[in-house]
């Protein structure tokens, strides 16, 4: 990127060049990995579903006893200022709130608010046509309804994912499926019912919109999904801000349906793309 279009970030009350965006070593994100964040997509200079993401961000902060140092209106103003400065047609924006600078390395200080915007590339057609192979792991995130910065387990499992020739890992607890490290999970039953886990999961914003879109055509259920349900499913897919909807065609050694992306999955993806285009 040319110097005249250098990216900027917001760090503890100031907008600075991204290469000068630092935190002190006393910050609790460094000392203890304590903080929350949210991540939204920007298309043509417009942050998609901004109200949804900010509502979840403020709720996460409250659950973790962190005071956001900006009001929602001031935060929106800062977000749009960064969008104007960075001039990225397709981007992802991460809003992070940490436990702040802590003299003890344990007690919460004045929370550090950071906003980072960087270019974003969405999954290509080839991946959508191939579908994903995933493995499973028995684990439930700590405080699963909060979007914390603690991704230790997901990062620890990267090598295992690669060793198994897989694309991602699906968490479950004793056979009860929850979520991916960064995505929500759905199955389509043989009768066409679209189901997503309801307990111990982050309420994804894309998940929310997919449930609304699916409900126009199919029966939708937020409820229990087991590993056995996956074996019996006709389709499976994941949802996230950056991945939109991607088909899951294999879970461990179980091939889903006919091993190819399903019609319900691909139809919902087109509906989601149209929704995003209207929003943008």
C-alpha positions as CSV (number, residue, x, y, z in Angstrom):
1,X,0.0,0.0,0.0
2,X,1.4,3.4,-1.0
3,X,2.5,5.9,1.7
4,X,-0.2,8.4,0.6
5,X,-2.9,5.8,1.5
6,X,-1.4,4.6,4.8
7,X,-3.8,2.9,7.1
8,X,-4.9,4.4,10.4
9,X,-6.1,2.9,13.6
10,X,-7.8,4.2,16.8
11,X,-5.8,3.5,20.0
12,X,-6.8,4.8,23.4
13,X,-8.5,8.0,22.3
14,X,-6.3,8.8,19.3
15,X,-6.3,8.1,15.6
16,X,-2.7,7.2,14.6
17,X,-1.0,5.5,11.6
18,X,-1.4,1.7,11.9
19,X,2.3,1.2,12.1
20,X,2.4,3.4,15.3
21,X,-0.6,1.7,17.0
22,X,0.8,0.2,20.2
23,X,-0.3,-0.7,23.8
24,X,1.9,-0.6,26.9
25,X,3.1,-4.0,28.2
26,X,1.0,-3.5,31.3
27,X,-2.3,-3.9,29.4
28,X,-4.4,-6.8,30.6
29,X,-4.7,-8.1,27.0
30,X,-1.0,-8.7,27.1
31,X,-0.7,-9.7,30.8
32,X,-3.8,-11.9,31.1
33,X,-5.5,-12.1,27.7
34,X,-8.5,-10.1,29.1
35,X,-10.7,-8.3,26.7
36,X,-13.6,-8.4,24.2
37,X,-14.0,-7.5,20.6
38,X,-16.3,-7.4,17.6
39,X,-15.7,-7.6,13.9
40,X,-17.8,-6.1,11.1
41,X,-17.6,-6.0,7.4
42,X,-17.4,-2.8,5.3
43,X,-18.5,-2.7,1.7
44,X,-18.3,0.5,-0.4
45,X,-17.5,2.5,2.7
46,X,-20.6,1.3,4.5
47,X,-20.4,-0.8,7.7
48,X,-22.9,-3.6,7.3
49,X,-25.4,-4.2,10.2
50,X,-23.5,-1.8,12.4
51,X,-26.3,-1.5,15.0
52,X,-26.3,-5.3,15.5
53,X,-22.5,-5.5,16.0
54,X,-22.4,-2.5,18.4
55,X,-25.2,-3.9,20.5
56,X,-23.3,-7.2,20.9
57,X,-20.0,-5.3,21.6
58,X,-21.5,-3.3,24.4
59,X,-23.2,-6.4,25.8
60,X,-19.9,-8.3,25.8
61,X,-18.2,-5.4,27.5
62,X,-20.9,-5.3,30.2
63,X,-20.6,-9.0,30.8
64,X,-16.8,-8.7,31.3
65,X,-17.2,-5.6,33.6
66,X,-15.5,-3.3,31.1
67,X,-16.7,0.3,30.6
68,X,-16.5,1.4,26.9
69,X,-14.9,4.8,27.0
70,X,-17.0,6.2,24.1
71,X,-20.7,6.5,23.8
72,X,-22.3,4.6,21.0
73,X,-22.7,7.8,18.9
74,X,-19.0,8.8,19.5
75,X,-17.9,5.3,18.6
76,X,-19.9,5.5,15.3
77,X,-18.3,8.8,14.5
78,X,-14.9,7.3,15.1
79,X,-15.7,4.3,12.9
80,X,-16.8,6.5,10.0
81,X,-13.8,8.7,10.4
82,X,-11.5,5.7,10.0
83,X,-13.4,4.5,7.0
84,X,-13.0,8.0,5.5
85,X,-9.2,8.0,6.2
86,X,-8.5,4.4,5.1
87,X,-10.5,4.4,1.9
88,X,-10.8,0.7,1.6
89,X,-13.7,-0.5,-0.7
90,X,-13.8,-3.9,1.0
91,X,-12.6,-4.2,4.6
92,X,-12.9,-5.7,8.0
93,X,-13.0,-3.6,11.1
94,X,-12.1,-5.0,14.5
95,X,-13.2,-3.2,17.6
96,X,-11.3,-4.3,20.7
97,X,-11.7,-3.4,24.4
98,X,-9.1,-4.7,26.8
99,X,-8.8,-4.6,30.6
100,X,-6.5,-1.6,30.2
101,X,-3.2,-0.7,31.8
102,X,-2.9,-2.5,35.1
103,X,-0.3,-1.8,37.8
104,X,-0.9,-5.2,39.4
105,X,-1.1,-7.1,36.1
106,X,-4.4,-8.5,37.4
107,X,-6.8,-5.7,38.4
108,X,-8.8,-3.9,35.6
109,X,-7.6,-0.4,34.8
110,X,-9.1,2.1,32.4
111,X,-10.1,-0.1,29.5
112,X,-8.1,0.3,26.2
113,X,-10.3,0.8,23.1
114,X,-8.8,-0.1,19.8
115,X,-10.2,0.0,16.3
116,X,-8.3,-1.5,13.4
117,X,-9.4,-1.6,9.8
118,X,-7.7,-3.8,7.1
119,X,-8.5,-5.1,3.6
120,X,-10.8,-8.1,3.5
121,X,-11.1,-10.9,0.9
122,X,-14.2,-13.1,0.9
123,X,-14.1,-16.8,0.1
124,X,-13.9,-17.6,-3.6
125,X,-16.2,-19.7,-5.8
126,X,-13.9,-22.7,-5.7
127,X,-14.2,-23.1,-1.9
128,X,-18.0,-22.8,-2.1
129,X,-18.1,-25.4,-4.8
130,X,-15.8,-27.8,-2.9
131,X,-17.2,-27.4,0.6
132,X,-15.3,-27.8,3.8
133,X,-14.0,-30.9,5.7
134,X,-13.9,-30.3,9.4
135,X,-12.8,-32.3,12.5
136,X,-14.4,-32.2,15.9
137,X,-13.0,-31.5,19.4
138,X,-14.6,-31.8,22.8
139,X,-14.5,-28.3,24.2
140,X,-16.8,-25.4,25.2
141,X,-15.5,-21.9,25.2
142,X,-15.3,-20.0,28.5
143,X,-18.2,-17.5,28.6
144,X,-19.4,-18.7,25.2
145,X,-22.1,-16.0,24.8
146,X,-19.4,-13.3,25.0
147,X,-17.0,-12.4,22.2
148,X,-13.8,-12.5,24.2
149,X,-10.3,-12.2,22.7
150,X,-9.4,-15.7,24.1
151,X,-8.9,-18.0,21.1
152,X,-6.2,-20.2,22.7
153,X,-7.9,-23.5,22.0
154,X,-8.7,-22.6,18.4
155,X,-5.1,-21.6,17.8
156,X,-3.7,-24.7,19.6
157,X,-5.8,-26.9,17.3
158,X,-4.5,-25.4,14.0
159,X,-1.7,-28.0,13.6
160,X,-4.3,-30.8,14.3
161,X,-6.6,-29.4,11.6
162,X,-3.7,-29.3,9.1
163,X,-2.5,-32.8,10.0
164,X,-6.0,-34.2,9.3
165,X,-6.3,-32.3,5.9
166,X,-9.2,-30.4,7.3
167,X,-10.4,-26.8,7.1
168,X,-11.7,-26.1,10.6
169,X,-12.6,-27.7,13.9
170,X,-16.1,-28.0,15.3
171,X,-16.5,-27.9,19.1
172,X,-18.8,-30.2,21.0
173,X,-19.3,-31.3,24.6
174,X,-19.8,-35.0,25.0
175,X,-21.5,-35.2,21.6
176,X,-23.6,-32.0,21.9
177,X,-22.4,-29.7,19.2
178,X,-21.8,-26.0,19.8
179,X,-19.8,-23.9,17.3
180,X,-16.5,-23.4,15.5
181,X,-13.8,-21.1,17.0
182,X,-14.9,-18.3,14.7
183,X,-18.2,-19.5,13.1
184,X,-21.7,-20.8,13.9
185,X,-22.9,-24.2,12.7
186,X,-26.1,-25.3,11.0
187,X,-27.5,-28.5,9.7
188,X,-30.4,-29.2,7.3
189,X,-32.4,-32.3,8.3
190,X,-33.8,-34.8,5.8
191,X,-37.2,-33.1,6.1
192,X,-35.7,-29.7,5.2
193,X,-35.7,-28.2,8.7
194,X,-32.8,-25.8,9.3
195,X,-31.3,-26.3,12.8
196,X,-28.5,-24.4,14.6
197,X,-27.2,-25.0,18.2
198,X,-28.8,-22.9,20.8
199,X,-26.7,-23.4,23.9
200,X,-23.1,-22.4,24.7
201,X,-22.7,-20.5,21.4
202,X,-22.0,-16.9,20.4
203,X,-25.1,-15.3,18.8
204,X,-23.4,-14.5,15.5
205,X,-24.8,-11.6,13.5
206,X,-24.7,-13.6,10.3
207,X,-26.3,-16.4,12.2
208,X,-29.1,-14.1,13.1
209,X,-29.7,-13.0,9.6
210,X,-29.5,-16.5,8.2
211,X,-32.1,-17.6,10.6
212,X,-34.4,-14.8,9.5
213,X,-33.8,-15.6,5.8
214,X,-34.2,-19.3,6.2
215,X,-37.5,-18.8,8.2
216,X,-39.1,-17.3,5.0
217,X,-38.9,-20.7,3.2
218,X,-38.0,-23.4,5.7
219,X,-38.8,-24.5,9.2
220,X,-36.0,-23.2,11.5
221,X,-35.1,-24.4,14.9
222,X,-32.6,-23.2,17.5
223,X,-32.0,-26.2,19.6
224,X,-29.8,-29.2,20.4
225,X,-27.6,-30.6,17.6
226,X,-25.7,-33.8,18.3
227,X,-22.9,-35.6,16.4
228,X,-25.5,-38.2,15.6
229,X,-27.8,-35.5,14.1
230,X,-24.9,-34.6,11.8
231,X,-24.6,-38.2,10.6
232,X,-28.3,-38.1,9.6
233,X,-28.2,-34.6,8.1
234,X,-28.7,-33.9,4.4
235,X,-26.6,-30.7,4.5
236,X,-24.4,-28.7,6.9
237,X,-22.9,-25.3,6.7
238,X,-21.2,-22.6,8.7
239,X,-21.8,-18.9,9.0
240,X,-19.6,-15.9,9.9
241,X,-19.0,-12.3,9.0
242,X,-16.0,-13.0,6.8
243,X,-17.1,-16.4,5.4
244,X,-20.8,-15.6,4.9
245,X,-22.1,-19.2,4.3
246,X,-19.8,-22.1,3.5
247,X,-20.9,-25.6,2.9
248,X,-19.6,-28.4,5.2
249,X,-19.4,-31.7,3.4
250,X,-17.5,-33.8,5.8
251,X,-17.3,-34.0,9.7
252,X,-14.5,-36.3,10.8
253,X,-15.1,-39.4,8.8
254,X,-18.8,-38.7,8.2
255,X,-19.7,-37.5,4.7
256,X,-22.7,-35.2,4.8
257,X,-25.5,-36.0,2.3
258,X,-23.9,-36.8,-1.1
259,X,-20.7,-35.1,-0.1
260,X,-21.4,-31.9,-2.2
261,X,-22.8,-28.5,-1.2
262,X,-26.5,-28.7,-0.9
263,X,-29.3,-26.8,-2.5
264,X,-30.6,-25.2,0.8
265,X,-27.1,-24.0,1.7
266,X,-26.4,-22.4,-1.7
267,X,-29.9,-20.8,-1.8
268,X,-29.4,-19.2,1.6
269,X,-26.0,-18.0,0.5
270,X,-27.5,-16.1,-2.5
271,X,-30.2,-14.7,-0.2
272,X,-27.5,-13.5,2.2
273,X,-25.5,-11.9,-0.6
274,X,-28.5,-10.0,-1.8
275,X,-29.3,-8.9,1.8
276,X,-25.7,-7.5,2.1
277,X,-25.9,-5.8,-1.3
278,X,-29.1,-4.0,-0.2
279,X,-27.4,-3.0,3.1
280,X,-24.3,-1.7,1.2
